[in-house]
Amino acid sequence: MKQRRAEANSKTAGGNELDTLGLRLQNVRLLQNTTQSTLAKQLGISQTALSHRERRDDILLSTLNAYVEALGGQLHVAATVPDAEAVPLVGDLRWHLREEPSAPPEQNDRDQLTLPHILGSAQLPPSRDVILSIRPVHAEKILDGSKTVELRRRFTGGVRPGTIALIYSTSPRSALTGSARIKEVQRLAVPELWERHCSAACLQKGEFEDYFSGLASGYAIVLASPQPLIRPVGLPELRQRFGFEAPQSYQYIPPHMRALVM
């Protein structure tokens, strides 16, 4: 692992070796200690195809997004025009731009794979907290304490114990309904995920197998201290107050949004 990180950091330090977008992506992969073979399986392509992709500079946005998500990261892309705020095209970069400057992030924060840090010119520190999009039936079980593990096909390994996870209950509820604390994140082989967490995840075997179909491994997000909101905050209000758009899976959140659960 140290060898891979050293290799990745030497590429960054060298400057001219990161001339192409593909090589910048390769640097992200090396920082995550992920082999080409492993990532190719996650993406459902051959290792040769992935190798070609990591040498290209003209990569489709959808391809770029899939690559980063397969590593458990999030892609942030924004358009900027004179005299206007950044307009997020993928993710919500405005949330990062509005944060107050802070001290340089520690190594665990740098590993959280927000692409402005790895690929872009702006050195934007990632938020340490996340918001999870969860189906209403499972969101309710998390907040009443009966579900203590959330399983995901992809997630990030850069989350620390004690991180706040805001719970966004998806359609038809479409509202922020509460929060929990993340005790730990485990990346496990799919059979081991089921063996360890089937009861705490409140999933039927068929539902579990359908969700993880085609994957060798997945993530278990172990949750604690659920806290329902006294008043759920609906999507229209979240959009108006925070410029919020619900993520398909998860995204980092800005510090000012924590006030909803503090």
Buried (B, 14 or more C-beta within 10 A) or exposed (E): EEEBBEEBEEBEEEEEBBEBBBBBBBBBBBBBBBEBEBBBBBBEBEBEEBEEBBEEEEBEEEBBBBBBBBBBBBBBBBEEEEEEEBBBEBBBBBBBBBBEEEEEBEEEBBBBBBBBBBBBEEEBBBBBBBBBBBEBEBBBBBBEEEBBBBBBBBBBBBBEEEBBBBBBBBEEBBBBBBBBBBBEBBEBEBEEBBEBBBEBBBBEEEEBEEBBEEBEBBBBBBBEEBBBBEEBBEBEBBEEEBBBEBBEBBBBBBBEBBEBBE
